[in-house]
C-alpha cells in the first residue's frame, strides 16, 4: 500500500512538472527530451525564435539545455495562423499585423536564422505574409560550409497559406545559404 501511494505521488508530481514545463516564458525546462532543441509549443514561441536566431535560447532562457547549449528548435504540436479558427485570415487573427501578416524569422544576411529546426512531422498551417523582402516563414537562413542550417520533418500547408514579397520570396524561406532540407512539404501561393 505504501509503495503504491509513493508511485501515485510520483506520477502526480511528474504530471505537474510536465505541465509547468510548457508554460511560455517561465518554463522549468526548455529542452525536455535533451536533444539540444528547444521545444516550440505555440505561435508565440515560434515568434520568439527571431530573438535567438542561433537556437541557443528562447525568451532569453536556456534552462534544461546541455552544458554546451541548445542549437535549434523543434515543434511539439501543429500550429495554425488562423488563430481564431474562423476560416479566414484577417484582422481578427493574432499575426495579421495590419495586413502585413507574419514577419519572417531572420530578415537579412546579417540577421539570418542559423540554427536547426525540426518539425517532428507537425504542420504549420495558414502562413500569411505580405510585402517584405526575404519573405516566408523564415526570411533568410544562412549556414556555413562547416555547419549547415537544417530544416527537417515539417509541413507548411493550409488553404490560406500565401506569401507575397518583392525579392527572395518562398513559403518556407525567402533566401537560403548552406541549408539542408529533409522531409519538408510545402503548399501555398507565392507571389
MDTraj code that builds the backbone (N, CA, C; nanometers):
import mdtraj as md
import numpy as np

residues = "UNK UNK UNK UNK UNK UNK UNK UNK UNK UNK UNK UNK UNK UNK UNK UNK UNK UNK UNK UNK UNK UNK UNK UNK UNK UNK UNK UNK UNK UNK UNK UNK UNK UNK UNK UNK UNK UNK UNK UNK UNK UNK UNK UNK UNK UNK UNK UNK UNK UNK UNK UNK UNK UNK UNK UNK UNK UNK UNK UNK UNK UNK UNK UNK UNK UNK UNK UNK UNK UNK UNK UNK UNK UNK UNK UNK UNK UNK UNK UNK UNK UNK UNK UNK UNK UNK UNK UNK UNK UNK UNK UNK UNK UNK UNK UNK UNK UNK UNK UNK UNK UNK UNK UNK UNK UNK UNK UNK UNK UNK UNK UNK UNK UNK UNK UNK UNK UNK UNK UNK UNK UNK UNK UNK UNK UNK UNK UNK UNK UNK UNK UNK UNK UNK UNK UNK UNK UNK UNK UNK UNK UNK UNK UNK UNK UNK UNK UNK UNK UNK UNK UNK UNK UNK UNK UNK UNK UNK UNK UNK UNK UNK UNK UNK UNK UNK UNK UNK UNK UNK UNK UNK UNK UNK UNK UNK UNK UNK UNK UNK UNK UNK UNK UNK UNK UNK UNK UNK UNK UNK UNK".split()
xyz = np.array([
    [0.0822, -0.1184, 0.0000],
    [0.0000, 0.0000, 0.0000],
    [0.0872, 0.1257, 0.0000],
    [0.1931, 0.1279, 0.0826],
    [0.2816, 0.2431, 0.0931],
    [0.3535, 0.2692, -0.0391],
    [0.4030, 0.1654, -0.1068],
    [0.4718, 0.1793, -0.2352],
    [0.3759, 0.2314, -0.3411],
    [0.2543, 0.1836, -0.3426],
    [0.1536, 0.2287, -0.4383],
    [0.1261, 0.3782, -0.4188],
    [0.1182, 0.4260, -0.2951],
    [0.0940, 0.5679, -0.2661],
    [0.2105, 0.6530, -0.3147],
    [0.3343, 0.6036, -0.2962],
    [0.4515, 0.6772, -0.3433],
    [0.4499, 0.6845, -0.4959],
    [0.4162, 0.5749, -0.5629],
    [0.4097, 0.5734, -0.7084],
    [0.3066, 0.6727, -0.7603],
    [0.1914, 0.6777, -0.6970],
    [0.0877, 0.7733, -0.7380],
    [0.1349, 0.9170, -0.7157],
    [0.2011, 0.9404, -0.6032],
    [0.2528, 1.0750, -0.5748],
    [0.3592, 1.1139, -0.6772],
    [0.4458, 1.0193, -0.7127],
    [0.5493, 1.0477, -0.8130],
    [0.4866, 1.0772, -0.9483],
    [0.3835, 1.0014, -0.9857],
    [0.3139, 1.0244, -1.1117],
    [0.2477, 1.1614, -1.1124],
    [0.1809, 1.1960, -1.0049],
    [0.1163, 1.3262, -0.9941],
    [0.2198, 1.4380, -1.0023],
    [0.3313, 1.4221, -0.9331],
    [0.4376, 1.5226, -0.9338],
    [0.4951, 1.5390, -1.0737],
    [0.5216, 1.4287, -1.1451],
    [0.5765, 1.4387, -1.2800],
    [0.4758, 1.5019, -1.3753],
    [0.3466, 1.4760, -1.3552],
    [0.2434, 1.5382, -1.4376],
    [0.2417, 1.6883, -1.4151],
    [0.2496, 1.7316, -1.2923],
    [0.2512, 1.8748, -1.2606],
    [0.3759, 1.9399, -1.3187],
    [0.4925, 1.8768, -1.3038],
    [0.6157, 1.9331, -1.3579],
    [0.6099, 1.9403, -1.5102],
    [0.5530, 1.8410, -1.5763],
    [0.5398, 1.8441, -1.7214],
    [0.4518, 1.9599, -1.7635],
    [0.3428, 1.9832, -1.6921],
    [0.2536, 2.0935, -1.7249],
    [0.3277, 2.2263, -1.7108],
    [0.4031, 2.2424, -1.6016],
    [0.4773, 2.3662, -1.5804],
    [0.5847, 2.3870, -1.6858],
    [0.6424, 2.2816, -1.7375],
    [0.7490, 2.2946, -1.8357],
    [0.6997, 2.3540, -1.9663],
    [0.5722, 2.3504, -1.9905],
    [0.5194, 2.4034, -2.1150],
    [0.4646, 2.5446, -2.0999],
    [0.4817, 2.6085, -1.9888],
    [0.4333, 2.7446, -1.9702],
    [0.5287, 2.8413, -2.0392],
    [0.4811, 2.9119, -2.1416],
    [0.5648, 3.0024, -2.2203],
    [0.6323, 3.1052, -2.1319],
    [0.7607, 3.1217, -2.1529],
    [0.8353, 3.2244, -2.0840],
    [0.8839, 3.1877, -1.9451],
    [0.8197, 3.0983, -1.8756],
    [0.8594, 3.0608, -1.7403],
    [0.8706, 2.9095, -1.7281],
    [0.9375, 2.8468, -1.8190],
    [0.9467, 2.7010, -1.8193],
    [1.0476, 2.6493, -1.7191],
    [1.0218, 2.5305, -1.6739],
    [1.1163, 2.4602, -1.5885],
    [1.2301, 2.4058, -1.6742],
    [1.1999, 2.3663, -1.7976],
    [1.2970, 2.3030, -1.8862],
    [1.2604, 2.3351, -2.0308],
    [1.3518, 2.3945, -2.1056],
    [1.3268, 2.4294, -2.2456],
    [1.3609, 2.3160, -2.3414],
    [1.4315, 2.2157, -2.2946],
    [1.4703, 2.1016, -2.3772],
    [1.4349, 1.9730, -2.3027],
    [1.3060, 1.9446, -2.2951],
    [1.2575, 1.8313, -2.2152],
    [1.3156, 1.6969, -2.2566],
    [1.3367, 1.6763, -2.3871],
    [1.3868, 1.5460, -2.4317],
    [1.5392, 1.5432, -2.4472],
    [1.6062, 1.6486, -2.4044],
    [1.7531, 1.6554, -2.4018],
    [1.8189, 1.6240, -2.5358],
    [1.7596, 1.6762, -2.6450],
    [1.8177, 1.6537, -2.7767],
    [1.8867, 1.7776, -2.8335],
    [1.9004, 1.8824, -2.7517],
    [1.9670, 2.0044, -2.7964],
    [1.8756, 2.0995, -2.8721],
    [1.7456, 2.0661, -2.8795],
    [1.6488, 2.1500, -2.9497],
    [1.5446, 2.2010, -2.8509],
    [1.5216, 2.3304, -2.8512],
    [1.4249, 2.3929, -2.7622],
    [1.2850, 2.3712, -2.8178],
    [1.1926, 2.3299, -2.7333],
    [1.0564, 2.2996, -2.7755],
    [0.9782, 2.4272, -2.8089],
    [0.9097, 2.4214, -2.9231],
    [0.8202, 2.5281, -2.9677],
    [0.6786, 2.4740, -2.9528],
    [0.6026, 2.5337, -2.8584],
    [0.4715, 2.4823, -2.8220],
    [0.3551, 2.5614, -2.8796],
    [0.3804, 2.6814, -2.9303],
    [0.2721, 2.7643, -2.9843],
    [0.3303, 2.8729, -3.0742],
    [0.2433, 2.9548, -3.1340],
    [0.2891, 3.0595, -3.2247],
    [0.3717, 3.1662, -3.1539],
    [0.3445, 3.1922, -3.0274],
    [0.4255, 3.2891, -2.9521],
    [0.5697, 3.2398, -2.9416],
    [0.5882, 3.1101, -2.9164],
    [0.7229, 3.0534, -2.9132],
    [0.7894, 3.0653, -3.0500],
    [0.7153, 3.0333, -3.1568],
    [0.7687, 3.0439, -3.2925],
    [0.8124, 3.1874, -3.3201],
    [0.7316, 3.2834, -3.2802],
    [0.7632, 3.4243, -3.2991],
    [0.8886, 3.4641, -3.2215],
    [0.9082, 3.4072, -3.1059],
    [1.0231, 3.4405, -3.0207],
    [1.1554, 3.3925, -3.0797],
    [1.1513, 3.2966, -3.1719],
    [1.2747, 3.2474, -3.2347],
    [1.3552, 3.3630, -3.2938],
    [1.2879, 3.4662, -3.3444],
    [1.3579, 3.5788, -3.4084],
    [1.4551, 3.6483, -3.3129],
    [1.4384, 3.6314, -3.1846],
    [1.5277, 3.6932, -3.0865],
    [1.6447, 3.6035, -3.0473],
    [1.6481, 3.4814, -3.1015],
    [1.7551, 3.3858, -3.0717],
    [1.7805, 3.3009, -3.1961],
    [1.8254, 3.3644, -3.3020],
    [1.8388, 3.3003, -3.4323],
    [1.9395, 3.1863, -3.4355],
    [2.0251, 3.1768, -3.3347],
    [2.1238, 3.0687, -3.3285],
    [2.0717, 2.9450, -3.2554],
    [1.9483, 2.9507, -3.2041],
    [1.8884, 2.8352, -3.1389],
    [1.9367, 2.8090, -2.9983],
    [2.0062, 2.9038, -2.9371],
    [2.0648, 2.8816, -2.8054],
    [1.9685, 2.9085, -2.6902],
    [1.8588, 2.9821, -2.7148],
    [1.7686, 3.0182, -2.6057],
    [1.6310, 3.0520, -2.6621],
    [1.5361, 3.0694, -2.5723],
    [1.4018, 3.1157, -2.6051],
    [1.3566, 3.2016, -2.4880],
    [1.3027, 3.3169, -2.5156],
    [1.2660, 3.4127, -2.4100],
    [1.3868, 3.4457, -2.3220],
    [1.5057, 3.4433, -2.3820],
    [1.6268, 3.4762, -2.3080],
    [1.6713, 3.3695, -2.2102],
    [1.6160, 3.2488, -2.2202],
    [1.6460, 3.1433, -2.1232],
    [1.6809, 3.0140, -2.1963],
    [1.7713, 2.9389, -2.1402],
    [1.8073, 2.8087, -2.1975],
    [1.8096, 2.7009, -2.0900],
    [1.7321, 2.7180, -1.9840],
    [1.7245, 2.6208, -1.8762],
    [1.6901, 2.4832, -1.9324],
    [1.7671, 2.3846, -1.8974],
    [1.7432, 2.2480, -1.9432],
    [1.8302, 2.2087, -2.0609],
    [1.8949, 2.3057, -2.1266],
    [1.9863, 2.2722, -2.2357],
    [2.1143, 2.2140, -2.1760],
    [2.1785, 2.1292, -2.2521],
    [2.3040, 2.0681, -2.2073],
    [2.4094, 2.1756, -2.1832],
    [2.5186, 2.1382, -2.1192],
    [2.6250, 2.2332, -2.0863],
    [2.6752, 2.3076, -2.2100],
    [2.6824, 2.2404, -2.3234],
    [2.7250, 2.3032, -2.4486],
    [2.6190, 2.3922, -2.5105],
    [2.4973, 2.3883, -2.4563],
    [2.3873, 2.4716, -2.5049],
    [2.3023, 2.4025, -2.6094],
    [2.1886, 2.4603, -2.6361],
    [2.0997, 2.4113, -2.7415],
    [2.1431, 2.4716, -2.8745],
    [2.1021, 2.4078, -2.9835],
    [2.1434, 2.4553, -3.1154],
    [2.0278, 2.4631, -3.2139],
    [1.9055, 2.4729, -3.1639],
    [1.7920, 2.4829, -3.2543],
    [1.6606, 2.4656, -3.1821],
    [1.5577, 2.4391, -3.2629],
    [1.4206, 2.4348, -3.2137],
    [1.3475, 2.3147, -3.2717],
    [1.2412, 2.2717, -3.2007],
    [1.1577, 2.1640, -3.2528],
    [1.0121, 2.1895, -3.2149],
    [0.9235, 2.1561, -3.3096],
    [0.7803, 2.1698, -3.2843],
    [0.7323, 2.0549, -3.1967],
    [0.6398, 2.0853, -3.1064],
    [0.5778, 1.9824, -3.0238],
    [0.4326, 1.9606, -3.0628],
    [0.3809, 2.0419, -3.1548],
    [0.2407, 2.0361, -3.1934],
    [0.2217, 2.1062, -3.3277],
    [0.1069, 2.0865, -3.3905],
    [0.0715, 2.1625, -3.5100],
    [0.0420, 2.3063, -3.4693],
    [0.0719, 2.4009, -3.5583],
    [0.0442, 2.5420, -3.5342],
    [-0.0443, 2.5950, -3.6470],
    [-0.1322, 2.6910, -3.6175],
    [-0.2231, 2.7450, -3.7178],
    [-0.2306, 2.8974, -3.7051],
    [-0.1965, 2.9667, -3.8135],
    [-0.2026, 3.1131, -3.8141],
    [-0.3458, 3.1650, -3.8200],
    [-0.4433, 3.0812, -3.8528],
    [-0.5845, 3.1190, -3.8403],
    [-0.6179, 3.1036, -3.6922],
    [-0.5679, 3.1968, -3.6125],
    [-0.5669, 3.1822, -3.4675],
    [-0.7056, 3.1812, -3.4049],
    [-0.8019, 3.2427, -3.4681],
    [-0.9368, 3.2395, -3.4108],
    [-1.0227, 3.1300, -3.4734],
    [-0.9686, 3.0563, -3.5708],
    [-1.0373, 2.9408, -3.6283],
    [-1.1638, 2.9728, -3.7053],
    [-1.1744, 3.0952, -3.7589],
    [-1.2973, 3.1321, -3.8306],
    [-1.2925, 3.1022, -3.9797],
    [-1.1837, 3.0412, -4.0276],
    [-1.1758, 3.0045, -4.1687],
    [-1.1373, 3.1191, -4.2608],
    [-1.0763, 3.2224, -4.2075],
    [-1.0269, 3.3319, -4.2912],
    [-0.9103, 3.4013, -4.2218],
    [-0.8263, 3.4650, -4.3026],
    [-0.7141, 3.5409, -4.2494],
    [-0.7511, 3.6880, -4.2546],
    [-0.7597, 3.7511, -4.1364],
    [-0.7957, 3.8927, -4.1313],
    [-0.7515, 3.9534, -3.9991],
    [-0.7974, 4.0750, -3.9727],
    [-0.7552, 4.1485, -3.8531],
    [-0.7903, 4.0803, -3.7217],
    [-0.8731, 3.9775, -3.7254],
    [-0.9085, 3.9047, -3.6036],
    [-0.8037, 3.7995, -3.5645],
    [-0.7076, 3.7758, -3.6547],
    [-0.6014, 3.6789, -3.6275],
    [-0.4799, 3.7476, -3.5655],
    [-0.4171, 3.6805, -3.4721],
    [-0.3081, 3.7375, -3.3924],
    [-0.1952, 3.7953, -3.4768],
    [-0.1532, 3.7276, -3.5820],
    [-0.0375, 3.7725, -3.6597],
    [-0.0793, 3.8396, -3.7910],
    [-0.1913, 3.9082, -3.7924],
    [-0.2391, 3.9808, -3.9104],
    [-0.1528, 4.1038, -3.9363],
    [-0.1157, 4.1759, -3.8312],
    [-0.0259, 4.2925, -3.8408],
    [-0.0675, 4.3921, -3.9490],
    [-0.1896, 4.4408, -3.9413],
    [-0.2415, 4.5411, -4.0369],
    [-0.2265, 4.4962, -4.1821],
    [-0.2461, 4.3682, -4.2082],
    [-0.2400, 4.3148, -4.3440],
    [-0.1022, 4.2710, -4.3886],
    [0.0010, 4.2991, -4.3076],
    [0.1370, 4.2562, -4.3411],
    [0.1584, 4.1088, -4.3074],
    [0.0808, 4.0557, -4.2152],
    [0.0925, 3.9159, -4.1751],
    [0.2185, 3.8879, -4.0961],
    [0.2601, 3.7627, -4.1019],
    [0.3763, 3.7137, -4.0283],
    [0.5015, 3.7890, -4.0708],
    [0.5819, 3.8305, -3.9730],
    [0.7132, 3.8881, -4.0011],
    [0.8124, 3.7725, -4.0073],
    [0.8753, 3.7490, -4.1230],
    [0.9658, 3.6346, -4.1362],
    [1.0769, 3.6337, -4.0312],
    [1.1158, 3.5152, -3.9894],
    [1.2233, 3.4969, -3.8911],
    [1.3567, 3.5054, -3.9641],
    [1.4408, 3.5987, -3.9237],
    [1.5696, 3.6195, -3.9906],
    [1.5496, 3.7058, -4.1138],
    [1.5826, 3.8319, -4.1051],
    [1.5445, 3.9270, -4.2100],
    [1.6506, 3.9528, -4.3161],
    [1.7771, 3.9223, -4.2861],
    [1.8833, 3.9563, -4.3811],
    [2.0046, 3.8672, -4.3575],
    [2.1050, 3.8840, -4.4410],
    [2.2283, 3.8072, -4.4272],
    [2.2937, 3.8308, -4.2912],
    [2.2877, 3.9528, -4.2427],
    [2.3497, 3.9850, -4.1142],
    [2.2587, 3.9530, -3.9950],
    [2.1347, 3.9165, -4.0229],
    [2.0378, 3.8828, -3.9181],
    [1.9625, 3.7554, -3.9601],
    [2.0383, 3.6512, -3.9943],
    [1.9814, 3.5288, -4.0514],
    [1.9583, 3.4218, -3.9451],
    [1.8636, 3.3320, -3.9734],
    [1.8424, 3.2133, -3.8917],
    [1.9584, 3.1185, -3.9184],
    [2.0270, 3.0735, -3.8130],
    [2.1476, 2.9921, -3.8302],
    [2.1417, 2.8589, -3.7557],
    [2.0251, 2.8188, -3.7104],
    [2.0113, 2.7013, -3.6237],
    [1.9417, 2.5855, -3.6957],
    [1.9098, 2.4826, -3.6206],
    [1.8312, 2.3695, -3.6697],
    [1.6838, 2.3928, -3.6360],
    [1.5960, 2.3382, -3.7193],
    [1.4524, 2.3451, -3.6928],
    [1.3918, 2.2108, -3.7330],
    [1.3429, 2.1359, -3.6345],
    [1.2835, 2.0047, -3.6578],
    [1.1337, 2.0153, -3.6331],
    [1.0553, 1.9892, -3.7372],
    [0.9102, 1.9951, -3.7246],
    [0.8503, 1.8724, -3.6585],
    [0.9288, 1.7652, -3.6424],
    [0.8791, 1.6411, -3.5815],
    [0.7522, 1.5903, -3.6483],
    [0.7362, 1.6163, -3.7776],
    [0.6199, 1.5694, -3.8522],
    [0.4961, 1.6563, -3.8347],
    [0.5090, 1.7693, -3.7674],
    [0.3946, 1.8587, -3.7449],
    [0.3737, 1.9539, -3.8628],
    [0.2569, 2.0167, -3.8652],
    [0.2206, 2.1130, -3.9686],
    [0.2172, 2.2538, -3.9119],
    [0.2557, 2.3481, -3.9958],
    [0.2314, 2.4894, -3.9705],
    [0.1303, 2.5296, -4.0773],
    [0.0120, 2.5683, -4.0332],
    [-0.0978, 2.5921, -4.1271],
    [-0.1271, 2.7413, -4.1438],
    [-0.1664, 2.7750, -4.2660],
    [-0.2209, 2.9067, -4.2996],
    [-0.1244, 3.0223, -4.2746],
    [0.0017, 3.0016, -4.3086],
    [0.1009, 3.1085, -4.3014],
    [0.0616, 3.2186, -4.3986],
    [0.0609, 3.3404, -4.3503],
    [0.0289, 3.4551, -4.4352],
    [0.1306, 3.5654, -4.4090],
    [0.1986, 3.6084, -4.5147],
    [0.2887, 3.7232, -4.5045],
    [0.2812, 3.8006, -4.6347],
    [0.2928, 3.9327, -4.6270],
    [0.2660, 4.0169, -4.7424],
    [0.3608, 4.1363, -4.7472],
    [0.4392, 4.1443, -4.8571],
    [0.5078, 4.2681, -4.8891],
    [0.6454, 4.2931, -4.8342],
    [0.7208, 4.1915, -4.7978],
    [0.8562, 4.2150, -4.7483],
    [0.9577, 4.1508, -4.8411],
    [1.0823, 4.1926, -4.8304],
    [1.1916, 4.1206, -4.8948],
    [1.2244, 4.0015, -4.8057],
    [1.2859, 3.8980, -4.8630],
    [1.3176, 3.7774, -4.7865],
    [1.1930, 3.7293, -4.7125],
    [1.0885, 3.7026, -4.7877],
    [0.9582, 3.6676, -4.7300],
    [0.9392, 3.5169, -4.7244],
    [0.8793, 3.4701, -4.6160],
    [0.8465, 3.3307, -4.5930],
    [0.8337, 3.3086, -4.4439],
    [0.8192, 3.1837, -4.4028],
    [0.8225, 3.1555, -4.2597],
    [0.9562, 3.2059, -4.2046],
    [1.0638, 3.1697, -4.2731],
    [1.1967, 3.2232, -4.2466],
    [1.2299, 3.3192, -4.3603],
    [1.2842, 3.4334, -4.3270],
    [1.3234, 3.5273, -4.4309],
    [1.4567, 3.4903, -4.4916],
    [1.5532, 3.4659, -4.4070],
    [1.6890, 3.4363, -4.4520],
    [1.7460, 3.3294, -4.3603],
    [1.7913, 3.2185, -4.4194],
    [1.8588, 3.1121, -4.3456],
    [2.0011, 3.1046, -4.3980],
    [2.0967, 3.1046, -4.3071],
    [2.2360, 3.1090, -4.3518],
    [2.3238, 3.0211, -4.2637],
    [2.3679, 2.9112, -4.3221],
    [2.4652, 2.8266, -4.2555],
    [2.6032, 2.8551, -4.3091],
    [2.6980, 2.7750, -4.2665],
    [2.8344, 2.7851, -4.3191],
    [2.8689, 2.6513, -4.3824],
    [2.9818, 2.6458, -4.4491],
    [3.0226, 2.5184, -4.5095],
    [3.0519, 2.4149, -4.4012],
    [3.0871, 2.4594, -4.2813],
    [3.1141, 2.3677, -4.1697],
    [2.9905, 2.3340, -4.0883],
    [2.8927, 2.4240, -4.0851],
    [2.7723, 2.3996, -4.0060],
    [2.6509, 2.4522, -4.0817],
    [2.5817, 2.3598, -4.1454],
    [2.4644, 2.3959, -4.2243],
    [2.3418, 2.4126, -4.1349],
    [2.2544, 2.5028, -4.1764],
    [2.1217, 2.5106, -4.1157],
    [2.0483, 2.3843, -4.1576],
    [1.9731, 2.3225, -4.0674],
    [1.8983, 2.2020, -4.1016],
    [1.7517, 2.2218, -4.0681],
    [1.6672, 2.2026, -4.1697],
    [1.5229, 2.2092, -4.1531],
    [1.4693, 2.0703, -4.1871],
    [1.4028, 2.0060, -4.0909],
    [1.3600, 1.8679, -4.1120],
    [1.2160, 1.8461, -4.0670],
    [1.1524, 1.7508, -4.1336],
    [1.0238, 1.6923, -4.0947],
    [0.9154, 1.7954, -4.0592],
    [0.8905, 1.8891, -4.1493],
    [0.7868, 1.9885, -4.1254],
    [0.7042, 2.0071, -4.2530],
    [0.5762, 2.0347, -4.2352],
    [0.4871, 2.0660, -4.3473],
    [0.4293, 2.2054, -4.3240],
    [0.4298, 2.2853, -4.4281],
    [0.3634, 2.4151, -4.4237],
    [0.2497, 2.4068, -4.5241],
    [0.1277, 2.4065, -4.4736],
    [0.0103, 2.3802, -4.5562],
    [-0.1039, 2.4731, -4.5151],
    [-0.2192, 2.4451, -4.5702],
    [-0.3405, 2.5168, -4.5324],
    [-0.3938, 2.5991, -4.6481],
    [-0.5251, 2.6108, -4.6573],
    [-0.5861, 2.6812, -4.7704],
    [-0.5542, 2.8302, -4.7754],
    [-0.5082, 2.8882, -4.6646],
    [-0.4793, 3.0318, -4.6627],
    [-0.3299, 3.0610, -4.6662],
    [-0.2482, 2.9590, -4.6901],
    [-0.1041, 2.9812, -4.6965],
    [-0.0738, 3.0652, -4.8196],
    [-0.0232, 3.1846, -4.7947],
    [0.0034, 3.2807, -4.9017],
    [0.1199, 3.3700, -4.8607],
    [0.2212, 3.3756, -4.9481],
    [0.3388, 3.4575, -4.9205],
    [0.3609, 3.5498, -5.0398],
    [0.3638, 3.6795, -5.0138],
    [0.3898, 3.7800, -5.1168],
    [0.5100, 3.8614, -5.0747],
    [0.5969, 3.8919, -5.1702],
    [0.7142, 3.9721, -5.1391],
    [0.7701, 4.0360, -5.2632],
    [0.8675, 4.1216, -5.2438],
    [0.9291, 4.1898, -5.3576],
    [1.0463, 4.1093, -5.4112],
    [1.1388, 4.0681, -5.3249],
    [1.2566, 3.9916, -5.3654],
    [1.2732, 3.8729, -5.2722],
    [1.3231, 3.7638, -5.3269],
    [1.3536, 3.6447, -5.2478],
    [1.2346, 3.6032, -5.1613],
    [1.1392, 3.5401, -5.2257],
    [1.0125, 3.5043, -5.1618],
    [0.9843, 3.3559, -5.1792],
    [0.9452, 3.2885, -5.0715],
    [0.9056, 3.1488, -5.0752],
    [0.8248, 3.1162, -4.9522],
    [0.7572, 3.0035, -4.9512],
    [0.6749, 2.9688, -4.8351],
    [0.7637, 2.9344, -4.7159],
    [0.8562, 2.8430, -4.7310],
    [0.9459, 2.8080, -4.6208],
    [1.0435, 2.9215, -4.5927],
    [1.1095, 2.9715, -4.6964],
    [1.2113, 3.0751, -4.6774],
    [1.2243, 3.1595, -4.8026],
    [1.2601, 3.2845, -4.7814],
    [1.2874, 3.3730, -4.8934],
    [1.4232, 3.3454, -4.9534],
    [1.5205, 3.3241, -4.8689],
    [1.6562, 3.3025, -4.9174],
    [1.7289, 3.2050, -4.8250],
    [1.8065, 3.1141, -4.8845],
    [1.8822, 3.0165, -4.8061],
    [2.0258, 3.0072, -4.8572],
    [2.1168, 2.9860, -4.7646],
    [2.2569, 2.9593, -4.7964],
    [2.3038, 2.8480, -4.7049],
    [2.3705, 2.7480, -4.7620],
    [2.4233, 2.6361, -4.6838],
    [2.3184, 2.5787, -4.5888],
    [2.2080, 2.5390, -4.6472],
    [2.0957, 2.4858, -4.5705],
    [2.0597, 2.3474, -4.6220],
    [2.0335, 2.2569, -4.5300],
    [1.9921, 2.1208, -4.5649],
    [1.8447, 2.1058, -4.5314],
    [1.7645, 2.0676, -4.6307],
    [1.6222, 2.0413, -4.6114],
    [1.5992, 1.8919, -4.6215],
    [1.5242, 1.8374, -4.5275],
    [1.4972, 1.6946, -4.5263],
    [1.3522, 1.6724, -4.4853],
    [1.2745, 1.6088, -4.5722],
    [1.1334, 1.5787, -4.5477],
    [1.0544, 1.7043, -4.5145],
    [1.0646, 1.8027, -4.6031],
    [0.9901, 1.9272, -4.5904],
    [0.8838, 1.9278, -4.6990],
    [0.7596, 1.9538, -4.6604],
    [0.6466, 1.9574, -4.7535],
    [0.5822, 2.0955, -4.7450],
    [0.5635, 2.1582, -4.8610],
    [0.5099, 2.2939, -4.8623],
    [0.4034, 2.3057, -4.9707],
    [0.2895, 2.3652, -4.9347],
    [0.1891, 2.4042, -5.0333],
    [0.1494, 2.5479, -5.0028],
    [0.1024, 2.6181, -5.1039],
    [0.0576, 2.7541, -5.0823],
    [0.0796, 2.8375, -5.2060],
    [0.0460, 2.9635, -5.1952],
    [0.0600, 3.0577, -5.3054],
    [0.1762, 3.1510, -5.2777],
    [0.2610, 3.1703, -5.3801],
    [0.3732, 3.2624, -5.3690],
    [0.3626, 3.3645, -5.4812],
    [0.3734, 3.4908, -5.4455],
    [0.3743, 3.5958, -5.5493],
    [0.4723, 3.7048, -5.5118],
])
top = md.Topology()
chain = top.add_chain()
for i, resn in enumerate(residues, 1):
    res = top.add_residue(resn, chain, resSeq=i)
    for name in ("N", "CA", "C"):
        top.add_atom(name, md.element.get_by_symbol(name[0]), res)
traj = md.Trajectory(xyz[None], top)
